[in-house]
Amino acid sequence: MSIKVVHELPEAEWSHFVKDHPAGNIFHTPEMLRVFSQTKNHRTELWAALQNGRLLALFLPVKINLIRGPLRQLTTRSIVYGSVLCASSPEGRDALDQLLRAYTDAHHQDSLFTELRNLSNLEILLPILEQHGFIHENHLNYLIRLDRTEEELFRNIGSRTRKNIRHGQNQGKITVEEVTDKKHVAVCYSLLRQTYKAARVPLADISLFESAFDLLYPKKMVKLTLARLDGILAAVSVDLLYKDIVYGWYGGINRACSRHPVHELLMWNVLKWGSQNGYRLYDFGGAGKPNEKYGVRDFKAKFGGELVDYGREFCVHSRQRLWLSEKGYQLLRRWL
């Protein structure tokens, strides 16, 4: 049977494919793609491969641009959050092969590159990806098992971090609460913006978090948690929820409160909540490249997770524009 590449799917069939696939993650879901589609400066695409009407492969690029107008082509990139998904069979791999051929044959004048962010081991698919111009790069992540007792989970954390958490609990100055009202999304965003500005890294528009709250919160697919120090907003964690996994998505901290263990206590509360509510795994959402210093990785390492390297895949569509973009980004960071 021939493979047919399509750009629309019945949502029920799409959802079942992702839910039933062992590697299906939240970024493959219709709900998550809809969140991105309602975010400023984001454009979504759906690529799927069918054989005799049966879904075999899924590819969901999100085109993101930092600047509008004439310089848009120098800032737009396509990110495939959660990477590719295909049936674990020869037919599934053949479907992915034909899907990627159709994608890379299409004109991508408005994207510098396509990046696949792998959330599981895709080693078996690397030969197919390489055939279509994707280059593998190492990228680390920490995974924490939540299917254990609270005592075991806490004991797995580094001794100094455990001490800081106990100190924060005993002081009684730090409180942790879940966001249940959309009006508090702006409060969370203000702290995220402060954090990303300090790191000189662009942050998505607030519409991303408003859309996530509107579309995911009613389905219990997102959790926003705040920590306060003597009533002052001190830290925030935005986590995605799907199947039996909690995905660390965004986090921020008030640098004026950094002398206190607000971030450690907040993280412990998120892990404890996941364990108590039947989740199997906490995915920290990335820990940088192996050979580059990354302060966030040092923080994540404190919680005793398993260090994995599922990597990322890159396909450059215009090397000249990418070179110009990288030079421009270096200048942009000076103003962030």
C-alpha positions in Angstrom: 0.0 0.0 0.0 1.3 3.5 -0.8 1.9 6.1 1.8 -0.2 9.3 1.8 1.1 12.5 3.5 -1.7 14.7 4.9 -2.0 17.9 6.9 -5.2 17.2 8.7 -6.3 14.4 11.0 -9.5 13.4 12.9 -8.6 14.5 16.4 -9.9 11.2 18.0 -7.6 9.1 15.8 -4.7 11.5 16.4 -5.2 11.4 20.2 -5.4 7.6 20.3 -2.2 7.2 18.3 -0.3 9.3 20.7 -1.8 7.8 23.8 -1.2 4.2 22.7 2.3 4.8 21.5 5.0 4.1 24.2 7.0 7.2 23.1 3.9 9.5 22.6 4.4 12.6 24.7 2.4 15.7 25.5 4.0 17.7 22.6 2.4 15.2 20.2 -1.1 15.9 21.3 -3.8 18.0 19.5 -4.2 20.0 22.7 -0.5 21.1 22.8 -0.4 22.0 19.1 -3.6 24.1 19.6 -1.8 25.9 22.5 1.1 26.8 20.2 -1.3 27.8 17.4 -2.8 30.4 19.7 0.5 31.9 20.7 1.8 35.1 19.3 4.7 34.7 16.7 4.0 31.0 16.5 2.7 29.1 13.5 1.9 25.4 13.6 1.9 22.7 11.0 0.7 19.1 11.0 2.4 16.5 8.8 1.1 12.9 9.0 1.7 9.8 7.0 -1.2 7.3 6.4 -1.2 3.9 4.9 -4.7 2.6 3.9 -6.1 5.3 6.1 -4.1 4.2 9.2 -1.9 6.7 10.9 1.7 5.6 11.0 3.8 8.7 11.5 3.4 12.2 13.0 5.5 15.4 12.6 4.4 18.6 14.2 6.7 21.6 13.5 6.1 24.9 15.2 7.5 27.9 13.4 8.7 30.6 15.8 9.9 34.1 14.9 11.4 36.7 17.2 11.1 39.7 14.9 8.4 40.7 12.4 8.9 42.6 9.2 11.9 42.4 6.8 14.1 40.6 9.3 11.6 37.8 9.9 13.5 35.3 7.7 16.6 35.8 9.9 14.7 34.9 13.1 12.3 32.1 12.2 13.0 28.6 13.1 10.9 25.4 13.1 10.9 23.5 16.4 9.4 20.0 16.7 8.8 19.7 20.4 8.7 16.1 21.4 10.4 15.1 18.1 8.9 12.6 15.5 6.6 9.8 16.3 6.0 6.7 14.2 4.7 3.2 14.5 7.3 0.8 15.8 7.3 -1.4 12.7 9.0 -1.5 9.3 5.8 0.1 7.9 6.0 2.9 10.5 9.7 3.7 9.6 8.9 3.6 5.9 6.0 6.1 6.6 8.4 8.4 8.5 10.9 8.2 5.7 8.3 9.3 3.1 6.9 12.0 5.4 10.3 13.5 5.9 11.0 13.4 2.2 7.9 15.4 1.6 8.8 17.8 4.3 12.4 18.5 3.3 11.4 18.7 -0.4 8.9 21.5 0.5 10.2 25.1 0.3 11.3 26.4 3.7 12.3 29.9 2.7 10.8 31.3 6.0 12.7 28.9 8.3 16.4 28.9 9.1 16.4 25.3 10.4 14.2 22.5 11.8 15.1 21.2 15.2 13.8 18.0 16.7 13.8 17.9 20.5 13.9 14.2 21.5 12.2 13.1 24.7 13.1 9.4 24.3 15.7 7.2 22.7 15.3 7.5 18.9 18.5 5.7 18.0 16.6 3.3 15.7 15.4 6.3 13.7 18.7 8.1 13.3 19.6 6.6 10.0 16.3 7.8 8.5 16.7 11.3 9.9 20.3 11.4 8.6 19.1 10.5 5.1 17.0 13.7 5.2 19.7 16.1 6.3 19.2 15.9 10.1 22.4 16.0 12.1 22.5 14.6 15.6 23.8 16.7 18.5 24.2 15.5 22.0 21.9 17.1 24.6 21.4 16.1 28.2 18.4 15.7 30.4 17.6 14.5 33.9 14.8 12.0 34.6 13.5 11.4 38.1 11.5 8.3 39.1 8.4 9.3 41.0 7.0 5.8 41.5 8.6 5.5 45.0 7.7 6.5 48.5 8.1 10.0 49.6 11.0 8.9 51.9 12.8 7.2 49.0 12.3 10.2 46.7 13.6 12.6 49.4 16.6 10.4 50.2 17.6 10.4 46.5 18.1 14.2 46.6 21.6 15.5 47.4 22.4 15.9 51.1 23.0 19.6 51.0 19.8 20.2 49.1 17.9 18.1 51.6 19.3 20.2 54.3 18.2 23.4 52.5 14.7 22.0 52.0 14.4 21.1 55.7 15.7 24.5 56.7 13.1 26.2 54.5 10.3 24.1 55.9 11.4 24.7 59.5 11.6 28.5 59.0 8.0 28.7 57.9 8.7 31.8 55.7 8.2 30.0 52.4 4.8 29.0 51.2 3.9 27.0 48.1 0.6 27.2 46.3 -1.0 26.1 43.0 -2.4 28.6 40.5 -6.1 27.9 40.0 -7.2 31.3 38.5 -6.2 32.6 35.2 -5.6 36.1 36.5 -2.5 34.8 38.3 -0.9 33.7 35.0 0.3 37.3 34.5 1.9 37.1 38.0 3.8 33.9 37.0 4.8 35.5 33.7 6.3 38.5 35.3 8.7 36.4 37.2 9.5 34.2 34.1 10.2 37.4 32.2 12.5 38.7 34.9 14.4 35.3 34.9 14.8 35.1 31.2 15.9 38.7 30.9 18.6 38.1 33.5 19.8 35.1 31.4 19.6 37.1 28.2 17.3 34.5 26.6 14.1 35.3 24.7 10.9 34.3 26.3 7.7 33.3 24.5 4.8 35.8 24.6 2.4 35.6 27.6 -0.2 34.2 25.1 1.6 30.9 25.3 0.8 30.6 29.0 -2.7 32.0 28.8 -3.5 29.5 26.0 -2.0 26.7 28.1 -4.1 27.6 31.0 -7.3 27.9 28.9 -6.8 24.7 27.0 -4.8 22.4 29.3 -5.7 23.3 32.8 -9.4 22.1 32.5 -8.0 18.8 31.3 -5.4 18.5 34.1 -2.5 18.8 31.6 -0.7 21.7 33.1 0.2 22.8 36.6 1.4 26.2 37.7 3.0 26.4 41.1 4.2 29.5 43.0 6.5 29.9 46.0 6.3 33.0 48.2 8.9 34.2 50.7 7.1 36.2 53.5 4.3 36.8 51.0 6.6 38.0 48.2 6.6 36.1 44.9 9.9 34.1 44.9 9.7 31.3 42.4 7.4 29.7 39.8 7.3 26.3 38.1 5.2 25.6 35.0 4.8 21.8 34.4 3.0 19.8 31.8 1.1 16.6 32.7 0.5 13.7 30.3 0.0 10.0 30.8 2.3 9.2 33.8 4.9 11.9 33.2 5.3 15.4 34.6 7.3 17.6 32.2 9.3 20.5 33.5 8.4 23.3 31.1 9.3 26.7 32.4 10.7 28.0 35.7 11.6 31.3 37.2 13.1 32.8 40.4 13.2 36.2 42.0 16.9 36.9 42.3 16.2 39.0 45.4 15.1 35.8 47.2 18.0 33.6 45.9 19.7 33.5 49.3 16.7 31.4 50.5 15.9 27.9 49.4 12.7 28.9 47.6 13.6 27.1 44.3 14.6 23.9 46.1 11.5 23.9 48.2 9.3 24.6 45.2 10.9 21.8 43.2 10.5 19.4 46.1 6.8 20.2 46.3 6.4 19.5 42.6 8.2 16.2 42.8 6.2 15.2 45.9 2.9 16.1 44.3 3.8 14.0 41.2 4.6 11.0 43.4 1.5 11.4 45.5 -0.7 11.7 42.4 0.4 8.5 40.6 3.0 9.9 38.1 5.9 7.7 37.2 8.5 10.1 36.0 9.6 13.7 36.2 11.2 15.0 33.0 13.4 18.0 33.7 13.0 19.4 30.2 16.7 19.5 29.2 20.1 20.0 30.8 22.2 21.5 28.1 25.1 20.2 25.9 27.6 17.9 27.6 30.7 20.0 27.0 29.2 23.4 27.9 28.8 24.9 31.3 25.2 25.2 32.2 24.2 26.5 35.7 20.7 25.2 35.3 22.1 21.6 34.9 23.9 22.0 38.3 20.6 22.8 40.0 18.8 19.9 38.4 21.6 17.5 39.3 20.9 18.1 43.0 17.7 16.2 42.8 19.3 12.8 42.0 17.8 12.0 38.6 19.2 9.8 35.9 21.3 11.7 33.4 20.3 10.7 29.8 21.4 12.0 26.4 18.6 11.6 23.9 20.1 14.4 21.8 18.5 16.7 19.3 18.4 16.7 15.5 19.1 19.7 13.3 18.4 20.3 9.6 19.6 23.6 8.3 17.6 25.1 5.4 19.8 28.1 4.7 23.4 28.3 6.0 23.9 31.8 4.9 20.8 33.1 6.6 21.6 31.1 9.7 25.1 32.6 9.9 23.6 36.1 9.6 21.0 35.2 12.2 23.6 34.0 14.7 25.5 37.2 14.4 22.3 39.2 14.9 21.3 37.1 17.9 24.6 37.9 19.6 23.8 41.6 19.2 20.2 41.1 20.3 21.3 39.4 23.6 23.2 42.5 24.6 19.9 44.4 24.6 17.9 41.8 26.5 
